Each structure stands twice: as structure tokens, then as C-alpha cells.
Amino acid sequence: MSDTRRKERIDRCIKAVTDDIFCLSSMREMGYLILPRVLPVFIVVMAVILFPLYWKKVMIITCIMGIMAISWDFMASCGLISLGQALYFAMGAYTAGGLNYYLGLPIYLSIPIGTIAGGLLSTILIFPALRLRGIYFSMVTLIIPLMLMRIIEATKIIGGTEGVSGLNSLPGTWPPIIISVTAVWLVLFSMRRLISSDYGLIFVALMDNDRAVEASGLNILWFKVQAIFLGSALCSFCGAFMTHYYMSVGISAFALDLSIFPIAASVIGGMGTLAGPLLGAFILGPLSEALRSFGTFRIVIYSALLVAFIVGLPEGLFHFLRRKYEQIERWTEEK
Amino acid sequence: MIVYGFINSIILALIALGFSITFGISRVANFAHGAFYVFGGVVTWFFLMKMGLPYVLSAIMAVLIVGIVGGLMYRLLLVRLRGLELSEVITTFAVGIIILELMRSAGIMGFEYRLPSFIPGSTEILGTYVGYQRIFIVITGLLLLAILYLFVHHTKLGLSFRGVAQEDHTALSLGINPDRISMLSVTMGSMICTIAAIVILPLGTISVDEGYDILLKSLAVCIIGGLESATGVIVASFIIGYAEVLTSMYISSTLTMVVPLACMLLILLIRPSGLFGKHKELEERI
């Protein structure tokens, strides 16, 4: 009789104590709260220190992709589902590359300026689409980077297909690693803080019910502009950073991989949690490195994983793990 | 110029029609559209060149096979995600990428992969030479539009398509199964897209990258015209078609790709719901 049995989920006592009443009275309770936050940071830091050089480089790319995924998830929790994350990346990459190549600005200027200016440029480009919602918005964001890529290819501006190379590189082995690992945790925890603040609530409300936001006397368009700017500035930072890391910027900054990776990472990790996409990125990043020999076939594997997760485990890994951590599950008989 | 603009517009309309039909009926945004287009071309090529079947038969086979693939995509994946727009978009997008990149890694590229024209040769219309193939495209396009119009307005299935498009709960209460109709709409969209591929592809070679271009073009056309309006699709494809031809004649042929983007951004700024998307004006406009 399968229909009389159901799975019951009960919060663990320790969760109730630490969550709702919030009086931490023992080391165990503090550990319960701190462990899931500190352990991943610890693992990543140890991994970076212990791994051989090649995998350190993989970690850098993974961290950068993690930031892209967090930014995608942030935008998605504002109801702005972007299928063209590569646009924001490319804007940052081209701005930083251009500043460094044509004006000779040093790295410590070109990356911050690239971040801000890239964010502004992407916001301006996306602005006409901001009045659209849902999939209409996604369609436009998909089109814009691919069209821009064709335009650069056709008109041969900013170096055409090959792009600009011979940029200044980041100094030494350690600085890029430290920057990327610090950046990813900084972004994660500050975005989580932002989302749960009063200001961030408006962003989440944009997705849930934007009419209600408007009825509260807030200008939705202006808040959407802010959300796009925040999200795209994060991606532009990734672009600017990677430009200097690779010492070149080219049309590959618009590539479809860059748009599909954050989505895949968020879907696998669990959307709407900000930590989930990072988890997804830390799974997909090394995986895609291990599959490097497959070439373009990698993107097939991403996409297949994406479909499998969205159909099979739509909540994502993070929600799944959190449920296991916070709740007891047992089968009960219906009376 | 007038003739080429006309042909170009019909080509665009043919490409966008499949997407618009699927979206208009079942509100599934089929991002695998471009992939189905190239896939249809490849299947036709396979039957024609490798199996040696006659042209008409291989075309019919291709239309059927792509239709079945589209239907299966709905039946196996999308039916579980109905109503979750985000997941639908991601899934169709991912399926499209899987199809395209699988074809790429199967080595579909180069001059060898091309469909022959139905009738070689050309004729003179209004002082310009036009290949028979292009004339054939125009005829197919117009014929398809006429058939679709009759189908949607005068058959039982077509009417139930419209019913689901308007309000699927009411349709359900009248004994129409929206899931079945949606599946059929995805199937029909992919079939139309294959027909478009079969008549248009002889003008060039089959390449995987074209899949992305086709998707972009059909999205641009649909957004400009208003997403679910068939009239909008036709008007928008005439706008873009002529704008492209004019740009390549008077400015530079490298800038033709800019035209759809520029048109799209302009339209979005003025009328976010597209030229003919009256229906959704309140919904989408903020």
C-alpha cells in the first residue's frame, strides 16, 4: 500500500534551537551553525595550497566561473533570467583589455575601471529589454551577445576575430590565486548579506510580484537597472580579471560556453540560494577540465547534465544537501 | 532590389514561422529551433546522398523524423516542466545545443554537405536574374502560409489549437487535451522549420553555426512582430528583409547582421510587446 505511506520531514532539534529561538548555549550548537559556512572555505583554501600548479590554475578558473554563476543566480532571483552572461563578461574583458592596450593603464587601474565601466555598458545595452519579463527578457539577452560577436567579426573593430593580445599579466603565481579565491568568498557572503537585507528584499520581490513592488511606490525599472548593474559588474570583474590572466582578449569572450556554464552550475547546485551555484561551479569546473580532451563535445556534456538535473532533481544539490543536514526524514503510515 | 528584398523577407518569414507557431499555441519557447533547422537539413542530406532516395521522399522522411524528435522532446522532457517558464527555456536551449554540438563533433562541416537545388537555372524578373530555387522558396512560403491559415481557421484540430492558445483551462473543460495539443504544436513547429530548411538550404552549405544564426533571426523577427501574432511575423520579416537588403546595397554588406539587432532594440524601446502583440501589452509592459 504505497499510497498510505508518506515521507515525513522533521527539523532537527538543533536547527529549531539555532534557527528560531537563537540562543546558542553550547559549542555543539555553534558548530552546527558555523560548520557549513566554514568547511567549504577551508576545503577550498587547503585545495589551493596543496594542489599541484596545474590544478591551481583550474581552481582560478573555477572560482571565476563561480562568481559568474553567483551573479546569474542573483539576477535570476530578481526575475531577470539571462541567457547571455557572456555579454557582461565580454564587456568587462574588452574594457579592461582596451584600457590596458590603447591607453596603457596599469592592472590595478584597468581591472577596477573595467569592472565598473563594463557593468555600466552592459546595463545600457540591456536597458531596452528591461521592460520585458520572463522568457521575453531571456530571448533578448540571448540575442545581444551573439549579435555583437557577429558585428565584431564582420567590422573588424577592436582587433576583429583575433582580438587584442600582449596585455600586462598578473604578477607571479600567488596573486591571481589569492585574488580569485578571496573574491569568490567575498562575493558569496556579501551577496547573501545583500539579498537578506531590506534593500535586497526589494530585488527578490521583483521576481515574486513586481506589481506589488510598484504598488509600494517603488520604481521597478530603477531597481531592475540596479540589479543588472550589480550582476553585470560582477561578471565584468571576471572578464577583466581573465583578460589580464590570459594576457589577451578576443571574440571568445562572447562564447556560448560562458553563458551556459553559469546556468548549468546554478541548476545543478540549486537556484535561488547563491551558495548552490558556487557548489555547482566547483563540481562543473574541475569536471570540464578533466574532459578537456573532448573539445567542443564538453558543451554537450554540460547540456546533458543540465537537462538531467532540471528534469530529475529540479531543486538542485544544495537544497538536497541542506535538507539532509537540517531535517530528519522517515516513512510514516497514514492513519 | 525589390525582388531580392521580397525573397529575403519570405526566407525570414519561413524561418520564424515555426518558432512563432509553437510559441503562439503552447507558449513553449522552442530554443532548439535553430538546431531542428540544421538537423532537418542534415537528415535530408543523409537520405538523399547516402541512401540514394529520391528528393521528395527524403524530404518527407526528414520532416517526419524532425517532427517526431520535437514531439519526443515535449513528451519526455517538457511535459514535466509545464508552467515553469525558466526551466522550459533552459531545457529547450540545452536540447538545441546538444543536437548542434553532436552534429559538430560528428564532423558536419564543409562544402560536401550541401543540398542540390530542385531546378537549376535562373530567370529574369523585373530586370534582375533570380534563380529558380529562390522562386521556389517564395512559392513554398506563400503556400505554407495559406495552408496554415486554412488549417487553423477551418479544421477541428486547428480550431482546438486556437482554443488552447487562448485559454487552456477552458479548452480542457471542452474536452481538448492541452498537453496533446501542445505536443502537436511543438511537432508542427519543428516540421515547418524542417520544410524551411529543405527549401532554403540549397542556397548554401549546411553548417552547424547556422543553427545559432537561425535561432537569432527567428527570435529577432518574432520579438519585432509580437510573439504570437502570425501577421506580426510576416510584417516584421518584411521590415528586416528589406532593411537588410538596403544596408548591404547602400552601406556595407558586413553590416547586415547589425540590422536585426538595431531594429529589435528600437522596437523594444518604443513598443515592448512588439508591433502586433496587442494581446500581451498589459502583461509584458511594466
Interface residues (C-beta under 8 A of the other chain):
Chain A: A76 I81 L83 P128 A129 R131 L132 R133 G134 I135 Y136 S138 M139 V140 L142 I143 I144 L146 M147 L148 R150 I151 A154 T155 D210 E214 I220 L221 L256 I260 I263 V267 G295 T296 F297 I299 V300 S303 A304 L306 V307 I310 V311 P314
Chain B: A29 F31 L77 R80 L81 L84 E85 L86 S87 E88 V89 I90 T91 F93 A94 V95 I97 I98 E101 L102 R104 S105 Y212 L215 L216 L219 A220 I223 L227 T254 L255 M257 V258 P260 L261 M264 L265 L268 L269 P272 E283 E284 R285 I286
